[in-house]
Amino acid sequence: MKLYYFPGACPLATHIALEWIGKPYETERLTREQTKEPAYLKLNPAGAVPTLVDGDFVLTQSAAILDYLAELNPEANLLGDTPRTRAEARRWLSFCNSDMHRTFALVFGAPYFSGGDEAIGKVLASKAVEKLKGMFALANQRLKGREWLGEQRSVADPYLFVLLMWADAKQLALPDMENLRKFQQRMQADPGVQAALKAQGLI
Ligand SMILES: N[C@@H](CCC(=O)N[C@@H](CS)C(=O)NCC(=O)O)C(=O)O
């Protein structure tokens, strides 16, 4: 089992899940440029990370990878054992991977999406930040009185952790989001999270 990644990007969620599962795995660190090279494009034609290679099975897309790993390792209990708990985990994974991640792409990629027009880029990024703050508020509300996004710890939680790292990197002000900050601290103290951060050179 091998995970292709670049540091601090969305594959960190999978990296944490692999640590939580606790079985042997390998990683290969890439540069953004390497993800556009023919050898890698054969694995992931989108030229993006993550890619997971499990024997002859090559899987892309974080949500599918996280779901696959959870299904493959039921003893790690990273989805839940009833249709409802699994649906909750997948609901929040979708929220993080689709709604939130895509909106972050507008912040990180504002120069690209605005065609290099600085003024348009600024409006685009600030609108995306506004939208993100609303989505972080929803996650904060969800975490009121609970430790995890789903009914139990799941593959959605490492994704939210990565998004919070991006929020901090982009200095997104998230005032009065105590539940989110407590969640972030709990995750930061987790040995699996620490191991993945360390392996990626982030701590
Ligand atoms: N929907 C994809 C998105 C993957 C994605 O956007 N990955 C980013 C890193 S977080 C990437 O590799 N971008 C390539 C690039 O920026 O050139 C997934 O969930 O795996």
The ligand as an SDF file (V2000), in Angstrom:
LIG
                    3D

 20 19  0  0  0  0  0  0  0  0999 V2000
  -10.9630   15.9080   -5.7270 N   0  0  0  0  0  0  0  0  0  0  0  0
   -9.5770   15.5700   -5.5530 C   0  0  0  0  0  0  0  0  0  0  0  0
   -8.7770   16.8440   -5.4160 C   0  0  0  0  0  0  0  0  0  0  0  0
   -7.3090   16.5840   -5.3820 C   0  0  0  0  0  0  0  0  0  0  0  0
   -6.5340   17.8850   -5.3470 C   0  0  0  0  0  0  0  0  0  0  0  0
   -7.0270   18.9440   -5.7070 O   0  0  0  0  0  0  0  0  0  0  0  0
   -5.2950   17.7610   -4.9020 N   0  0  0  0  0  0  0  0  0  0  0  0
   -4.4290   18.9120   -4.8870 C   0  0  0  0  0  0  0  0  0  0  0  0
   -3.6630   18.9810   -3.5840 C   0  0  0  0  0  0  0  0  0  0  0  0
   -4.7500   19.2400   -2.2060 S   0  0  0  0  0  0  0  0  0  0  0  0
   -3.4650   18.7620   -6.0460 C   0  0  0  0  0  0  0  0  0  0  0  0
   -2.8320   17.7490   -6.1850 O   0  0  0  0  0  0  0  0  0  0  0  0
   -3.4020   19.7620   -6.8900 N   0  0  0  0  0  0  0  0  0  0  0  0
   -2.5550   19.6930   -8.0340 C   0  0  0  0  0  0  0  0  0  0  0  0
   -2.0040   20.9970   -8.4090 C   0  0  0  0  0  0  0  0  0  0  0  0
   -2.2180   21.9260   -7.6360 O   0  0  0  0  0  0  0  0  0  0  0  0
   -1.3610   21.0930   -9.4220 O   0  0  0  0  0  0  0  0  0  0  0  0
   -9.4080   14.6900   -4.3190 C   0  0  0  0  0  0  0  0  0  0  0  0
  -10.2370   14.7980   -3.4130 O   0  0  0  0  0  0  0  0  0  0  0  0
   -8.4900   13.8730   -4.2730 O   0  0  0  0  0  0  0  0  0  0  0  0
  1  2  1  0
  2  3  1  0
  2 18  1  0
  3  4  1  0
  4  5  1  0
  5  6  2  0
  5  7  1  0
  7  8  1  0
  8  9  1  0
  8 11  1  0
  9 10  1  0
 11 12  2  0
 11 13  1  0
 13 14  1  0
 14 15  1  0
 15 16  2  0
 15 17  1  0
 18 19  2  0
 18 20  1  0
M  END
$$$$
